[in-house]
């Protein structure tokens, strides 16, 4: 990923404030959820980027949507990017924050996508096994996607392991089609 100094600046500033308050993990988790929300609701990001909507209107919408649901630091970065007409950078700032947070802990972020939610013990065992395999300390975030039917899709850094039932069925279909 190309490290745009503006995105890195926002991410580092947010990281330093979160670190000072001792809530880096919480902020990172909330930003992960926000990123997923924006990916599944691109209209929200388009709304935030729309130059025809006044900053006050965007601030009010953000406060209504996220006020009391996310830490004030997360809400503040949303306000800041919106006020400076830089909401289009939000996804990149989130990625940079994750990279800065992971580097500070000498961890790498990972994502596990399953059809049903994993319990905490299973998630911890999976993170430990991924740490053993990669030789890095893996912080694992979970996403539930019923469309994969079963199994899991695991992303750690640039590596992706697709052991989902959907993927296996697609492979079988391709094999049978030949």
N, CA and C atoms as a LAMMPS dump frame, in Angstrom:
ITEM: TIMESTEP
0
ITEM: NUMBER OF ATOMS
534
ITEM: BOX BOUNDS ff ff ff
-5.0000000000000000e+02 5.0000000000000000e+02
-5.0000000000000000e+02 5.0000000000000000e+02
-5.0000000000000000e+02 5.0000000000000000e+02
ITEM: ATOMS id mol type element x y z
1 1 1 N 0.85 -1.174 0
2 1 2 C 0 0 0
3 1 3 C 0.893 1.234 0
4 2 1 N 0.596 2.192 -0.858
5 2 2 C 1.325 3.454 -0.882
6 2 3 C 0.917 4.269 0.34
7 3 1 N 1.897 4.767 1.043
8 3 2 C 1.629 5.488 2.278
9 3 3 C 1.547 6.987 2.002
10 4 1 N 0.336 7.474 1.775
11 4 2 C 0.099 8.894 1.559
12 4 3 C 0.349 9.617 2.881
13 5 1 N 1.206 10.637 2.881
14 5 2 C 1.542 11.307 4.138
15 5 3 C 0.34 11.941 4.84
16 6 1 N -0.657 12.342 4.091
17 6 2 C -1.848 12.935 4.719
18 6 3 C -2.611 11.859 5.486
19 7 1 N -2.822 10.7 4.855
20 7 2 C -3.518 9.603 5.527
21 7 3 C -2.739 9.128 6.748
22 8 1 N -1.425 9.004 6.582
23 8 2 C -0.578 8.573 7.688
24 8 3 C -0.649 9.582 8.835
25 9 1 N -0.668 10.866 8.508
26 9 2 C -0.75 11.903 9.538
27 9 3 C -2.015 11.788 10.372
28 10 1 N -3.146 11.62 9.708
29 10 2 C -4.402 11.438 10.444
30 10 3 C -4.356 10.172 11.297
31 11 1 N -3.859 9.094 10.703
32 11 2 C -3.818 7.813 11.411
33 11 3 C -2.908 7.89 12.635
34 12 1 N -1.75 8.493 12.466
35 12 2 C -0.812 8.599 13.601
36 12 3 C -1.361 9.499 14.701
37 13 1 N -1.99 10.587 14.312
38 13 2 C -2.576 11.481 15.318
39 13 3 C -3.654 10.74 16.111
40 14 1 N -4.518 10.015 15.414
41 14 2 C -5.559 9.243 16.092
42 14 3 C -4.933 8.17 16.966
43 15 1 N -3.906 7.495 16.461
44 15 2 C -3.23 6.456 17.241
45 15 3 C -2.633 7.03 18.525
46 16 1 N -1.964 8.16 18.401
47 16 2 C -1.323 8.758 19.58
48 16 3 C -2.348 9.166 20.632
49 17 1 N -3.497 9.679 20.195
50 17 2 C -4.545 10.03 21.159
51 17 3 C -5.128 8.771 21.796
52 18 1 N -5.35 7.738 20.992
53 18 2 C -5.89 6.482 21.521
54 18 3 C -4.895 5.834 22.476
55 19 1 N -3.632 5.9 22.13
56 19 2 C -2.596 5.329 22.983
57 19 3 C -2.524 6.078 24.319
58 20 1 N -2.63 7.398 24.276
59 20 2 C -2.592 8.203 25.489
60 20 3 C -3.749 7.849 26.429
61 21 1 N -4.889 7.475 25.842
62 21 2 C -6.052 7.096 26.651
63 21 3 C -6.087 5.599 26.944
64 22 1 N -5.153 4.847 26.378
65 22 2 C -5.102 3.408 26.613
66 22 3 C -6.224 2.624 25.95
67 23 1 N -6.681 3.104 24.79
68 23 2 C -7.82 2.461 24.128
69 23 3 C -7.528 2.117 22.668
70 24 1 N -6.286 1.829 22.35
71 24 2 C -5.918 1.537 20.963
72 24 3 C -6.719 0.35 20.431
73 25 1 N -6.816 -0.726 21.217
74 25 2 C -7.543 -1.911 20.749
75 25 3 C -9.009 -1.585 20.473
76 26 1 N -9.625 -0.815 21.358
77 26 2 C -11.03 -0.46 21.169
78 26 3 C -11.217 0.372 19.901
79 27 1 N -10.368 1.375 19.717
80 27 2 C -10.471 2.235 18.543
81 27 3 C -10.236 1.414 17.274
82 28 1 N -9.263 0.519 17.313
83 28 2 C -8.982 -0.304 16.141
84 28 3 C -10.179 -1.201 15.813
85 29 1 N -10.794 -1.782 16.815
86 29 2 C -11.976 -2.62 16.592
87 29 3 C -13.129 -1.794 16.02
88 30 1 N -13.352 -0.604 16.562
89 30 2 C -14.43 0.252 16.056
90 30 3 C -14.158 0.699 14.62
91 31 1 N -12.911 1.003 14.303
92 31 2 C -12.562 1.389 12.933
93 31 3 C -12.736 0.209 11.978
94 32 1 N -12.416 -1 12.449
95 32 2 C -12.632 -2.196 11.631
96 32 3 C -14.116 -2.343 11.306
97 33 1 N -14.973 -2.177 12.317
98 33 2 C -16.424 -2.273 12.107
99 33 3 C -16.912 -1.155 11.179
100 34 1 N -16.355 0.046 11.344
101 34 2 C -16.73 1.171 10.485
102 34 3 C -16.339 0.884 9.034
103 35 1 N -15.148 0.337 8.838
104 35 2 C -14.701 -0.007 7.49
105 35 3 C -15.658 -1.012 6.842
106 36 1 N -16.07 -2.01 7.612
107 36 2 C -17.007 -3.011 7.085
108 36 3 C -18.354 -2.365 6.761
109 37 1 N -18.807 -1.45 7.604
110 37 2 C -20.067 -0.743 7.367
111 37 3 C -19.983 0.062 6.073
112 38 1 N -18.878 0.75 5.871
113 38 2 C -18.717 1.562 4.659
114 38 3 C -18.607 0.699 3.408
115 39 1 N -18.015 -0.47 3.543
116 39 2 C -17.911 -1.36 2.386
117 39 3 C -19.278 -1.92 1.999
118 40 1 N -20.126 -2.177 2.992
119 40 2 C -21.454 -2.733 2.689
120 40 3 C -22.481 -1.646 2.413
121 41 1 N -22.172 -0.395 2.761
122 41 2 C -23.068 0.738 2.53
123 41 3 C -22.304 1.873 1.863
124 42 1 N -21.912 1.706 0.608
125 42 2 C -21.112 2.746 -0.059
126 42 3 C -21.843 4.086 -0.164
127 43 1 N -23.171 4.068 -0.059
128 43 2 C -23.924 5.328 -0.128
129 43 3 C -23.555 6.241 1.041
130 44 1 N -23.212 5.661 2.179
131 44 2 C -22.819 6.471 3.34
132 44 3 C -21.527 7.222 3.037
133 45 1 N -20.564 6.545 2.452
134 45 2 C -19.308 7.21 2.105
135 45 3 C -19.538 8.266 1.031
136 46 1 N -20.391 7.963 0.075
137 46 2 C -20.703 8.948 -0.972
138 46 3 C -21.369 10.182 -0.362
139 47 1 N -22.252 9.974 0.621
140 47 2 C -22.877 11.087 1.33
141 47 3 C -21.811 11.959 1.992
142 48 1 N -20.859 11.321 2.674
143 48 2 C -19.818 12.065 3.375
144 48 3 C -18.901 12.817 2.414
145 49 1 N -18.699 12.279 1.231
146 49 2 C -17.826 12.914 0.24
147 49 3 C -18.539 13.986 -0.572
148 50 1 N -19.858 14.018 -0.541
149 50 2 C -20.64 14.933 -1.381
150 50 3 C -20.352 16.391 -1.019
151 51 1 N -19.769 17.169 -1.953
152 51 2 C -19.435 18.563 -1.654
153 51 3 C -20.666 19.475 -1.585
154 52 1 N -21.816 18.988 -2.038
155 52 2 C -23.029 19.802 -2.027
156 52 3 C -23.743 19.789 -0.678
157 53 1 N -23.317 18.909 0.21
158 53 2 C -23.929 18.838 1.536
159 53 3 C -23.053 19.622 2.5
160 54 1 N -23.68 20.51 3.256
161 54 2 C -22.933 21.367 4.177
162 54 3 C -22.299 20.539 5.296
163 55 1 N -21.163 21.048 5.79
164 55 2 C -20.434 20.367 6.863
165 55 3 C -21.315 20.171 8.091
166 56 1 N -22.164 21.149 8.402
167 56 2 C -23.026 21.035 9.578
168 56 3 C -23.99 19.861 9.423
169 57 1 N -24.506 19.678 8.218
170 57 2 C -25.418 18.562 7.96
171 57 3 C -24.721 17.227 8.095
172 58 1 N -23.498 17.157 7.598
173 58 2 C -22.721 15.921 7.719
174 58 3 C -22.402 15.636 9.186
175 59 1 N -22.013 16.688 9.927
176 59 2 C -21.715 16.527 11.349
177 59 3 C -22.933 15.991 12.11
178 60 1 N -24.097 16.57 11.804
179 60 2 C -25.311 16.136 12.481
180 60 3 C -25.632 14.681 12.144
181 61 1 N -25.477 14.323 10.87
182 61 2 C -25.738 12.941 10.45
183 61 3 C -24.77 11.975 11.14
184 62 1 N -23.491 12.347 11.207
185 62 2 C -22.503 11.506 11.883
186 62 3 C -22.813 11.369 13.369
187 63 1 N -23.19 12.481 13.987
188 63 2 C -23.538 12.437 15.412
189 63 3 C -24.756 11.545 15.643
190 64 1 N -25.75 11.65 14.76
191 64 2 C -26.951 10.819 14.897
192 64 3 C -26.637 9.339 14.688
193 65 1 N -25.792 9.044 13.701
194 65 2 C -25.47 7.656 13.384
195 65 3 C -24.54 7.004 14.409
196 66 1 N -23.517 7.742 14.832
197 66 2 C -22.455 7.123 15.619
198 66 3 C -22.325 7.625 17.048
199 67 1 N -22.969 8.736 17.382
200 67 2 C -22.874 9.281 18.733
201 67 3 C -23.339 8.263 19.769
202 68 1 N -22.508 7.988 20.761
203 68 2 C -22.843 7.017 21.792
204 68 3 C -22.594 5.572 21.363
205 69 1 N -22.291 5.361 20.095
206 69 2 C -22.035 3.998 19.593
207 69 3 C -20.545 3.732 19.387
208 70 1 N -19.791 4.812 19.218
209 70 2 C -18.346 4.695 19.053
210 70 3 C -17.673 5.641 20.049
211 71 1 N -16.419 5.376 20.315
212 71 2 C -15.657 6.234 21.214
213 71 3 C -15.578 7.641 20.618
214 72 1 N -15.576 8.672 21.45
215 72 2 C -15.483 10.047 20.94
216 72 3 C -14.284 10.295 20.017
217 73 1 N -13.177 9.589 20.215
218 73 2 C -12.033 9.767 19.299
219 73 3 C -12.38 9.329 17.884
220 74 1 N -13.124 8.251 17.77
221 74 2 C -13.526 7.767 16.447
222 74 3 C -14.489 8.763 15.808
223 75 1 N -15.439 9.232 16.589
224 75 2 C -16.382 10.223 16.079
225 75 3 C -15.646 11.498 15.674
226 76 1 N -14.654 11.884 16.453
227 76 2 C -13.892 13.098 16.157
228 76 3 C -13.124 12.991 14.845
229 77 1 N -12.549 11.81 14.545
230 77 2 C -11.835 11.686 13.267
231 77 3 C -12.825 11.769 12.112
232 78 1 N -14.027 11.251 12.314
233 78 2 C -15.056 11.369 11.28
234 78 3 C -15.425 12.833 11.054
235 79 1 N -15.61 13.571 12.161
236 79 2 C -15.909 15 12.055
237 79 3 C -14.772 15.746 11.351
238 80 1 N -13.546 15.456 11.767
239 80 2 C -12.382 16.159 11.227
240 80 3 C -12.252 15.941 9.719
241 81 1 N -12.331 14.698 9.299
242 81 2 C -12.214 14.411 7.864
243 81 3 C -13.35 15.063 7.09
244 82 1 N -14.538 15.045 7.656
245 82 2 C -15.691 15.657 6.991
246 82 3 C -15.518 17.175 6.901
247 83 1 N -15.131 17.793 8.017
248 83 2 C -14.969 19.25 8.047
249 83 3 C -13.894 19.739 7.076
250 84 1 N -12.895 18.901 6.843
251 84 2 C -11.8 19.296 5.953
252 84 3 C -11.99 18.756 4.533
253 85 1 N -13.201 18.305 4.242
254 85 2 C -13.548 17.763 2.916
255 85 3 C -12.593 16.645 2.494
256 86 1 N -12.274 15.784 3.465
257 86 2 C -11.367 14.671 3.195
258 86 3 C -11.992 13.32 3.549
259 87 1 N -13.301 13.239 3.535
260 87 2 C -13.974 11.986 3.86
261 87 3 C -13.616 10.875 2.888
262 88 1 N -13.235 11.227 1.691
263 88 2 C -12.815 10.234 0.71
264 88 3 C -11.569 9.481 1.137
265 89 1 N -10.868 10.007 2.104
266 89 2 C -9.653 9.374 2.619
267 89 3 C -9.942 8.413 3.777
268 90 1 N -11.178 8.352 4.223
269 90 2 C -11.515 7.617 5.443
270 90 3 C -11.046 6.165 5.42
271 91 1 N -11.335 5.42 4.369
272 91 2 C -10.928 4.013 4.325
273 91 3 C -9.409 3.872 4.38
274 92 1 N -8.7 4.767 3.707
275 92 2 C -7.233 4.718 3.746
276 92 3 C -6.692 5.086 5.123
277 93 1 N -7.326 6.036 5.786
278 93 2 C -6.904 6.411 7.136
279 93 3 C -7.107 5.224 8.078
280 94 1 N -8.226 4.52 7.921
281 94 2 C -8.483 3.341 8.756
282 94 3 C -7.404 2.286 8.531
283 95 1 N -7.044 2.038 7.271
284 95 2 C -5.992 1.061 6.96
285 95 3 C -4.66 1.49 7.567
286 96 1 N -4.34 2.767 7.448
287 96 2 C -3.086 3.276 8.017
288 96 3 C -3.089 3.158 9.541
289 97 1 N -4.233 3.453 10.167
290 97 2 C -4.322 3.314 11.624
291 97 3 C -4.031 1.871 12.024
292 98 1 N -4.629 0.945 11.319
293 98 2 C -4.414 -0.471 11.616
294 98 3 C -2.94 -0.833 11.49
295 99 1 N -2.291 -0.321 10.448
296 99 2 C -0.865 -0.602 10.245
297 99 3 C -0.013 0.011 11.356
298 100 1 N -0.323 1.241 11.738
299 100 2 C 0.431 1.906 12.807
300 100 3 C 0.236 1.164 14.132
301 101 1 N -1.002 0.782 14.431
302 101 2 C -1.3 0.073 15.675
303 101 3 C -0.6 -1.285 15.701
304 102 1 N -0.651 -1.995 14.59
305 102 2 C -0.016 -3.314 14.521
306 102 3 C 1.497 -3.192 14.69
307 103 1 N 2.087 -2.209 14.033
308 103 2 C 3.539 -2.012 14.135
309 103 3 C 3.94 -1.67 15.562
310 104 1 N 3.103 -0.908 16.243
311 104 2 C 3.448 -0.516 17.609
312 104 3 C 3.429 -1.718 18.553
313 105 1 N 2.606 -2.686 18.239
314 105 2 C 2.513 -3.891 19.075
315 105 3 C 3.319 -5.033 18.485
316 106 1 N 3.974 -4.762 17.373
317 106 2 C 4.679 -5.789 16.619
318 106 3 C 3.718 -6.932 16.301
319 107 1 N 2.524 -6.522 15.887
320 107 2 C 1.487 -7.467 15.507
321 107 3 C 1.113 -7.236 14.06
322 108 1 N 0.466 -8.221 13.497
323 108 2 C -0.123 -8.086 12.181
324 108 3 C -1.616 -8.337 12.355
325 109 1 N -2.418 -7.544 11.673
326 109 2 C -3.861 -7.717 11.762
327 109 3 C -4.296 -8.833 10.829
328 110 1 N -5.263 -9.578 11.292
329 110 2 C -5.835 -10.645 10.488
330 110 3 C -7.349 -10.568 10.558
331 111 1 N -7.987 -11.238 9.631
332 111 2 C -9.441 -11.239 9.586
333 111 3 C -9.891 -12.667 9.318
334 112 1 N -10.873 -13.125 10.075
335 112 2 C -11.465 -14.429 9.819
336 112 3 C -12.935 -14.189 9.469
337 113 1 N -13.34 -14.756 8.352
338 113 2 C -14.723 -14.623 7.896
339 113 3 C -15.351 -16.009 7.995
340 114 1 N -16.429 -16.103 8.759
341 114 2 C -17.122 -17.373 8.936
342 114 3 C -18.611 -17.175 8.709
343 115 1 N -19.314 -18.281 8.516
344 115 2 C -20.758 -18.219 8.304
345 115 3 C -21.5 -17.907 9.598
346 116 1 N -20.932 -18.314 10.719
347 116 2 C -21.518 -18.036 12.034
348 116 3 C -20.425 -17.463 12.937
349 117 1 N -20.83 -16.754 13.963
350 117 2 C -19.864 -16.134 14.876
351 117 3 C -19.077 -17.199 15.639
352 118 1 N -17.782 -16.967 15.793
353 118 2 C -16.935 -17.85 16.581
354 118 3 C -16.96 -17.409 18.033
355 119 1 N -16.887 -18.367 18.952
356 119 2 C -16.795 -17.973 20.356
357 119 3 C -15.373 -17.471 20.617
358 120 1 N -15.19 -16.785 21.719
359 120 2 C -13.912 -16.139 22.023
360 120 3 C -12.776 -17.147 22.132
361 121 1 N -13.046 -18.314 22.719
362 121 2 C -12.002 -19.333 22.886
363 121 3 C -11.522 -19.845 21.523
364 122 1 N -12.448 -20.083 20.603
365 122 2 C -12.084 -20.559 19.261
366 122 3 C -11.296 -19.493 18.525
367 123 1 N -11.74 -18.257 18.642
368 123 2 C -11.038 -17.153 17.989
369 123 3 C -9.618 -17.005 18.541
370 124 1 N -9.464 -17.168 19.854
371 124 2 C -8.143 -17.068 20.478
372 124 3 C -7.229 -18.205 20.018
373 125 1 N -7.777 -19.439 19.92
374 125 2 C -6.981 -20.575 19.44
375 125 3 C -6.551 -20.365 17.99
376 126 1 N -7.455 -19.849 17.18
377 126 2 C -7.14 -19.584 15.779
378 126 3 C -6.051 -18.513 15.668
379 127 1 N -6.169 -17.46 16.452
380 127 2 C -5.151 -16.399 16.444
381 127 3 C -3.796 -16.959 16.878
382 128 1 N -3.803 -17.816 17.89
383 128 2 C -2.549 -18.418 18.369
384 128 3 C -1.927 -19.297 17.287
385 129 1 N -2.741 -20.076 16.602
386 129 2 C -2.232 -20.945 15.535
387 129 3 C -1.698 -20.117 14.36
388 130 1 N -2.413 -19.056 14.002
389 130 2 C -1.936 -18.184 12.92
390 130 3 C -0.62 -17.506 13.319
391 131 1 N -0.502 -17.138 14.582
392 131 2 C 0.743 -16.543 15.071
393 131 3 C 1.893 -17.538 14.946
394 132 1 N 1.613 -18.797 15.285
395 132 2 C 2.635 -19.839 15.2
396 132 3 C 3.057 -20.053 13.737
397 133 1 N 2.075 -20.114 12.838
398 133 2 C 2.347 -20.37 11.425
399 133 3 C 3.102 -19.216 10.78
400 134 1 N 2.673 -17.987 11.054
401 134 2 C 3.277 -16.817 10.395
402 134 3 C 4.539 -16.32 11.085
403 135 1 N 4.714 -16.705 12.344
404 135 2 C 5.85 -16.198 13.106
405 135 3 C 5.653 -14.766 13.559
406 136 1 N 4.422 -14.275 13.416
407 136 2 C 4.086 -12.917 13.833
408 136 3 C 2.948 -12.994 14.837
409 137 1 N 2.851 -11.987 15.668
410 137 2 C 1.76 -11.921 16.633
411 137 3 C 0.517 -11.421 15.894
412 138 1 N -0.486 -12.279 15.719
413 138 2 C -1.663 -11.964 14.916
414 138 3 C -2.804 -11.476 15.8
415 139 1 N -3.317 -10.29 15.491
416 139 2 C -4.536 -9.799 16.131
417 139 3 C -5.659 -10.078 15.147
418 140 1 N -6.62 -10.887 15.581
419 140 2 C -7.647 -11.39 14.679
420 140 3 C -8.974 -10.686 14.891
421 141 1 N -9.534 -10.176 13.796
422 141 2 C -10.866 -9.59 13.803
423 141 3 C -11.801 -10.564 13.109
424 142 1 N -13.045 -10.578 13.54
425 142 2 C -13.998 -11.509 12.967
426 142 3 C -15.083 -10.794 12.202
427 143 1 N -15.488 -11.411 11.087
428 143 2 C -16.601 -10.922 10.292
429 143 3 C -17.483 -12.13 9.988
430 144 1 N -18.783 -11.956 10.113
431 144 2 C -19.718 -13.034 9.808
432 144 3 C -20.334 -12.774 8.44
433 145 1 N -20.265 -13.796 7.579
434 145 2 C -20.826 -13.708 6.225
435 145 3 C -21.492 -15.051 5.909
436 146 1 N -22.818 -15.15 6.094
437 146 2 C -23.511 -16.421 5.871
438 146 3 C -23.371 -16.951 4.448
439 147 1 N -23.023 -16.11 3.487
440 147 2 C -22.931 -16.557 2.095
441 147 3 C -21.785 -17.541 1.853
442 148 1 N -20.825 -17.643 2.78
443 148 2 C -19.734 -18.6 2.568
444 148 3 C -20.151 -20.014 2.961
445 149 1 N -21.339 -20.15 3.567
446 149 2 C -21.983 -21.414 3.919
447 149 3 C -21.321 -22.144 5.081
448 150 1 N -20.043 -22.277 5.091
449 150 2 C -19.327 -22.974 6.162
450 150 3 C -17.839 -22.784 5.972
451 151 1 N -17.054 -23.316 6.891
452 151 2 C -15.607 -23.147 6.812
453 151 3 C -15.224 -21.72 7.168
454 152 1 N -14.117 -21.253 6.599
455 152 2 C -13.637 -19.908 6.929
456 152 3 C -12.765 -19.364 5.813
457 153 1 N -12.716 -18.054 5.748
458 153 2 C -11.763 -17.341 4.906
459 153 3 C -10.889 -16.555 5.874
460 154 1 N -9.591 -16.762 5.774
461 154 2 C -8.665 -16.125 6.707
462 154 3 C -7.722 -15.234 5.913
463 155 1 N -7.601 -13.983 6.365
464 155 2 C -6.692 -13.027 5.728
465 155 3 C -5.711 -12.549 6.788
466 156 1 N -4.42 -12.715 6.516
467 156 2 C -3.38 -12.22 7.408
468 156 3 C -2.373 -11.503 6.536
469 157 1 N -2.279 -10.197 6.741
470 157 2 C -1.403 -9.404 5.885
471 157 3 C -1.873 -9.518 4.451
472 158 1 N -0.994 -9.94 3.563
473 158 2 C -1.324 -10.09 2.152
474 158 3 C -1.772 -11.512 1.808
475 159 1 N -1.719 -12.419 2.784
476 159 2 C -2.085 -13.814 2.545
477 159 3 C -3.574 -14.041 2.781
478 160 1 N -4.168 -14.849 1.903
479 160 2 C -5.578 -15.205 2.036
480 160 3 C -5.688 -16.723 1.936
481 161 1 N -6.354 -17.315 2.915
482 161 2 C -6.636 -18.743 2.912
483 161 3 C -8.145 -18.885 2.808
484 162 1 N -8.601 -19.413 1.68
485 162 2 C -10.043 -19.573 1.471
486 162 3 C -10.403 -21.041 1.654
487 163 1 N -10.87 -21.381 2.838
488 163 2 C -11.294 -22.744 3.149
489 163 3 C -12.806 -22.755 3.363
490 164 1 N -13.5 -21.896 2.625
491 164 2 C -14.949 -21.817 2.784
492 164 3 C -15.624 -22.908 1.968
493 165 1 N -16.785 -23.304 2.414
494 165 2 C -17.574 -24.285 1.685
495 165 3 C -17.969 -23.731 0.322
496 166 1 N -18.3 -22.45 0.247
497 166 2 C -18.659 -21.808 -1.012
498 166 3 C -17.52 -21.954 -2.024
499 167 1 N -16.276 -21.702 -1.59
500 167 2 C -15.108 -21.814 -2.464
501 167 3 C -14.934 -23.25 -2.951
502 168 1 N -15.092 -24.213 -2.049
503 168 2 C -14.933 -25.625 -2.418
504 168 3 C -16.017 -26.059 -3.398
505 169 1 N -17.235 -25.581 -3.191
506 169 2 C -18.319 -25.904 -4.116
507 169 3 C -18.058 -25.292 -5.499
508 170 1 N -17.548 -24.068 -5.517
509 170 2 C -17.209 -23.423 -6.79
510 170 3 C -16.113 -24.199 -7.525
511 171 1 N -15.118 -24.675 -6.767
512 171 2 C -14.049 -25.471 -7.379
513 171 3 C -14.605 -26.775 -7.944
514 172 1 N -15.493 -27.419 -7.195
515 172 2 C -16.103 -28.655 -7.655
516 172 3 C -16.924 -28.407 -8.919
517 173 1 N -17.682 -27.32 -8.944
518 173 2 C -18.471 -26.954 -10.11
519 173 3 C -17.575 -26.751 -11.334
520 174 1 N -16.449 -26.063 -11.141
521 174 2 C -15.509 -25.835 -12.247
522 174 3 C -14.93 -27.154 -12.745
523 175 1 N -14.612 -28.047 -11.821
524 175 2 C -14.068 -29.358 -12.188
525 175 3 C -15.086 -30.163 -12.985
526 176 1 N -16.317 -30.163 -12.537
527 176 2 C -17.381 -30.911 -13.215
528 176 3 C -17.71 -30.311 -14.577
529 177 1 N -17.531 -29.028 -14.741
530 177 2 C -17.832 -28.356 -16.004
531 177 3 C -16.814 -28.689 -17.088
532 178 1 N -15.654 -29.171 -16.711
533 178 2 C -14.588 -29.462 -17.691
534 178 3 C -14.804 -30.772 -18.385
